[in-house]
Amino acid sequence: MMWLGAKEPERGIPATELKEKLFSVLRVLGSFKKVLIIPPDFTRVHSWAGYITEILWEFYGSKVGAILPALGTHEPMKPEEIRNMFGKVPSNLFYVHNWRKDTVTLGRIPEYKVKEISQGAVNYSWPVQVNKMLVEGNFDAIFSVGQVVPHEVAGMAGYNKNLFVGTGGSEAIHKSHFLGAAYGMERIMGKALNPVRELFRQAEIQYAGHLPVIYIQTVVGGKPNDPSPVKGLYIGDDQECFLKASNLALEVNFTMLNEPLSHAVVYLRPDEYRTTWLGNKSIYRTRMALADGGKLVVIAPGVARFGEDLGMDALIRKYGYRPSAEILPLAAREKDLMDNLGVAAHLIHGSSENRFRIVYCTEHIGKKDITGVGYEYMPLKEALGLYRPERCTEGWNILPNGERFYYISNPGLGLWSVRNRFENRE
């Protein structure tokens, strides 16, 4: 059931009001003996999950037994990131999720069911995996905190993705990501109901219903310098709060364009985006807006690697970002990709499917390596001098030569599409 559904798409919900609303629900829920909090990591620093986690810690105090950031495949949070995101919460409460070692399997969705859910896109079983702390920690309340926003793998981020991917295991993450890529990213993005989400729904119903999970979902606006960026707050223990939040997220985070973009520029903040694994949100979130033959320029001052770890990095360097027609056969016969289907999915996601150009502007990765994975290269200094992101406004800007380009300061905050491409999806 949903205990709270609050939306203020125009005004926003100020921090003090957000705290009051959350406290009112926590009082109704009553006391707990031992609480686990699962917030997103620093890649979702704008989610306000850090502030909400701080409120939960303030309310429950010593009853908070652990905080487990939903890292998924991401790097562990640095001490300064924990301080910046979670404020006064003691650092000794934070645990690191190891997606390769720290999970238990609650059950398995059979092969025939996954094939049915994916409409024939994949044909394998899927393990329902979560961090062992959720099962063995004797928690009587698990607060899953997160932002609902358009997402490339799950259609919309948040809700039980926080559990089954954020605290999931290697096989579960690889196979769920590959399902989304094989089915088609552009068919999924911005949809709350899709095959990946149905997989997670079945997993929760069949194998994770005994976990005492309470979802706290935010919807956050994408406009810079907004004094009240939280536009919605939804709290509940089932799908209703996610679907309500998804509807608002489409209203708040989705930009519908009447004409395709022939020239788009996306800036990746260096404190958020240090790999193309994360930085390729610049591609995922804009691809439905880009014109055939158009150009996407990614200004990436902090990107220093391709993969989140050296194993992923090596596979990306080996195969490169290539169209699905090339990667899918490779994933069916090359053992290293078969064992790392999440990387195979990422390679598809990071490709333009030969439809538009992708120009990466970096300092820490050289031209040879950038072009080696299939992108064009521009030196970072040249890109900063040409586009002047510090002077750009969101949306349309003009170069000194009179050429128009569309500027996005943070791709993680939204989804962009040309109208007919979004509306004519299957």
N, C-alpha and C positions, 0 to 999 in steps of 0.2 A: 504494500500500500504506500501511497505518497502522503507524507506528513506535512510537507510544505512545498508550495509552488508559487514563487514570487517572480514577477517580471516587470521591469521598468526599462523598456528598450530606448526610450528617449532620455529620460532623466538619469537613469542608472541608480544603483543602490549604494549609498555612501557607506564607508567602512563601519561607522558606529551603528548604522541601521542593520548592516549585515551581521554584526556581532549580536545585536538584540534578537534578530530573527533566529539565528542559530541557537542562542541560549534558550529561547522559548521552546524550541523543539527538544533540546537536550533535557530540559526539565521534565517534559512530558514522557520522554523515553525512560526516565528514572536512573537509578544508580547501577553501575556495573562494577564487578570485582577486578577485572583485568581487561584493558583496552589495547587493541592494535590499530595503528593508523597507517594507511597506505596512500601516501600522496604521490603525485608525479615527481620526476626529477627536475633538474634545472632547465631541461629543454622545454618545460612548461612553466617557466618562471612567471609568465604573464597570467597564469590561470587563477591567481589569488589563492591557490591551494596552500601556499606557504602561510599566509595570514590565517586561513581557516584551521590549519594544523596547529598554529599557535593558540587559537581560541580553544580548540579541543584540549590542548595541554593545560591551558589556564583553568578550564572547567573541571577536568578530571584529575589533574595533579598527579599524585603518586600512583593513581590507578592506570596511567599510561605505561604499559610494560615495554612497548617497543614502537619504533617508527621505521617502516620499511619502504623506502622510495621505490616506486615501480619502474625499475631500470630497464626491464626487458633486456635487450642486447647492448644497451648504452654503457658508457664508462661510469665507474663509481663517481659519486659527487665529491668534489674537493671540499676541504673544510671551509674555505671562504664562500663557496657556493651555498653550503648549508647555512652559514651565518647570514648571508644576504637574503636567502629565500625564507628561512624559518625563524629569523629574529632571535627571541630570547629562549627558544626551546633548547634544553641541554643537549650538547652534541653526543653524550654517551647513550642517548636513547636511540640513535640511528644505527641501523644495520644495513649491510650491503647484500643485495640479492645477487647470487651467482647463478646465472641461467643454465650453466652446464652441470652444476653439482648439487644445488640446494633444493631440488624439487621432489615432490612425491606425485605419483599418478593416481588420481581418484577413480579413473575408469577410462573407457575407450569407446568413442563413437565408431561403430563398425563401418567397414569399407563401403557397403552398399548404401548406407545412410549418407555418408559424405559425398558419394557420387550423385545421389539424388539431390542433396542440398546444393551442390555446385552445378547442377544441371549438366552433369557429364564432363565438366572441365577438368576434374581430377578423379583419381580412382585409388584411394588409400584410406586406411583407418586413421583416426586422430585421437591422440592421448589428451585427456583432461588433466593438465599439470598445474600445480601451484607451489609456491614456496612452502617447504615443510613446516615453517613457523605457523602458518595458518591452521594447520591440522594438529600439530604437536604442542602448540604454545599455550593451550588451555585458556584461550581468550573467550570471554562471553560477549564481546562486541568487537567487530572489525569494521572500522570506518574507511571506506574507499572514497577518497577525495579526488576530484578531477574536473577538468574542463571539457565540455562538449563543444566540439568544433569540427568542421569538415576534415576528413582524414582519408589518406590515399589507400590504406589497407582495409580499414574497417568501415569506410563510408563516413562515419562520424566517430570521433574519439570519445573516450570516457566510458562510464558504466562498467560492465564486466570485462571489457578489454583490459582494464587496470589489473584484473586478477589473472586472466588466462594468457596474457602477453606480458604485462608489466611484471608479474611474479612467475611467469610461465617457464617451462623448460625448453631445451634445445629443439626436440622433435616437434613440440606443439607450436613453437614460434616459427620454425622453418616452414612447416606444412600449412599453417594458417596464412602466412604471408604469400606462399606460392599459390594457394587457392585463389586469393584476391587477384594476383597477377594473371593467372591462367584464365580466370573468368573475365577479367578486363577492368583495369583501374578506372577508366572513364565511365564505365557502367555502374560503378560503386560509389564514387566520391559524392558526398552530399546526401546520400540516402541512408536513413536510419535502419531500414529493412533491406537486407541483402544477404547473399549466401554466407559471408564471413560472420555477420551478426547472428544469423540463424544457427550457425555452428556453435557460437558462444551461448546462445539461448538454450539450445539442447543440452550443452554441457552443464549449465547451471541447474536446469530442471532435473536432469537425470543423476548428476554426480556431486553437485556442490550445494544443494539445497539445505544441507545441514549446517553449513557455515553461517555464523551470525553476522552477515554482512549488511551494513547500512550505507547507502550511496549518498554522497553529498556532491552535487553537480553544479558547476558554475557555467554561465554563458558570459563571455567577456567581449566587449567591443574592440574593434581594431583600429580606432582612430587615435593617433598619437596625442599625448598630453590631455587626454580626457580625465577630468577630475573624479569622475565616478564611472570607471570602466566596466564594473560588474553590472550586467544588464538582466541577469536572471539567477535565481538560486532555487534548486530543486532537491528535496531530501526525501528518500524513500527506500524501500527494500525490494522493489520489483521494477519491471520495465517501464512503468508509467512515467516515472520522473525522467527517465532517459528520453522517451519519445517526446515529452513536453519540451524538454531542454533542446532537443534536436530541431523542433519546429522553430523555436526562438533563434537558435544558432543560424539557421538558414536566413532568417530575417535580418540578423545582426552582422553575420560574418561572410555573407555571400554577396559578391558584386556581379551583377548581370550587365554585360556590355552589349550594345547594339551592333558594334562592328568588331571584327577580329583585329588583334594587335599585330601590326607588322614589325614593331620594334618595342620590346619591353625590357626594363632594367630592374633587377631585384637586388637589394642590399642585404647581406647577411651579417648581422652583428657579431663581432669577434668573440664576445663572451658567451654567445649561445651556439654558434656554428663553427666547429673545429674540424669537421670531416664532411666529405660529400655525402656520406651515409645520412647525415642530418640535413646538410645544406641543399640537398636535392629536393627539398620541399619547394625550392624556387621553381623547379620543373613540374613537380606533381600538381601544385596548386594553381599554376598558370596555364597548363597545357591546353585546356579546353577553351582558353581565350586567344591562343596564338594562331595567327593566320598560317595557312600553308605557304611555305617559303619564307616565313617570318624569322625574326632574330630575337633570341632571349639572351641578354647579357647578365651574368651573375657576378656581382662584385663581392668577393669573399676574402676579406683581409685576415680572418682567423683560421681559414681552412688550411690544414697542414698535412692531412692524410685522407685517404679514400675511405677505408673501413674503420669501424669502431675498435677493432683489435687487429693484430698483425695477420691473423689467419684470414679474416674477411678482406683485409687490404690486399693480400697476395692474390686472392681469387678475382677481385675487381681488376687488378692490374693484368692478370692473365687473360681474362675473357673480354673485359671492356663493357661499356654500356652499349648494348646492341638490341635491335628490334626483337619483339616476341617471336617472330617467325624463325629467328636464328637461335635464340636462347632456349626455347622450349625443346627442340630436338637435342641440344647439347645437354640439357638437364635430364633428359631421358637416357643418355648413354655415357656421359662422363661422370665417373664415380665421385670426384671431388665436388661437383655441383649437385649430384644426387644426394650427397651427405649434407649439403648446405643449401637447401631449397630456398631459404630466406634470402641468401645472397643472389641466387638465380632470379628471384622475384625483384630484388633491388635493381639488378642490371636491366630488367625490362622496364621497371618504373622510371629509371634514370635515362631511358632512351626517348628520343623524340619520335620514334618509329619512322625515321627518315622524313618527317613532315616539316620540321623547322630546324633552324640552326641553334646551337647552344654554345655560347662563348663564356668560358670561365676565366675570371680575372683574379689571379692569386699572386702571392709573394713567396709562400713557403713550399709550393709545388711548382716545378718548372714546366716549361713549354713541352719538353719531350714526354714527360709523364702525363700531362693533361691531354695532349693529342693522342697519346698511346692508348687512352681509354675511350677515345672516340669524340672528344670535345674539341672545339677551337680554343685558342689561347689568346689572351691579351694581358700584358703586364699590369699589375695592380696600380702602379703609379700612373700609368697612361689612362686607365679607366677612371681613376679618381679625378684626374685633371680634366678629362673630357666631360664626365657627367656631373661632377660636383654634387654628390649626394647630400652634403650638408646644406645645400641651397634648394634641393628638390622639394616639391610638394607632392603629396599622394595623388596619383593619377597623372594627367597629361602635363608634360613639360616640353620645352623647345630648346634644341641645341643652337649654338651660335650660327650654324649654317642654315637654320630654319627648319631642320628636320624634327618632327614630333616623336617623342617616346613616352611610354607609360611607365611610371615609377611606382614601385612597391617597397616600402621600408622594412617590412618583415613578413615573409610568406607564411609563417606559421600561424598567423592570426586570421587567415581567411581562405576563401576559394574564389577564383575568378573564372568566368566563362562567357563566351558569346552566346547570345540568347538561343539561337536555333540549334546549336550543338548540345546545349544542356536539355532543352525541351524535347529534342528528337531522339534521346537515348532510349534503348529498349527498356 
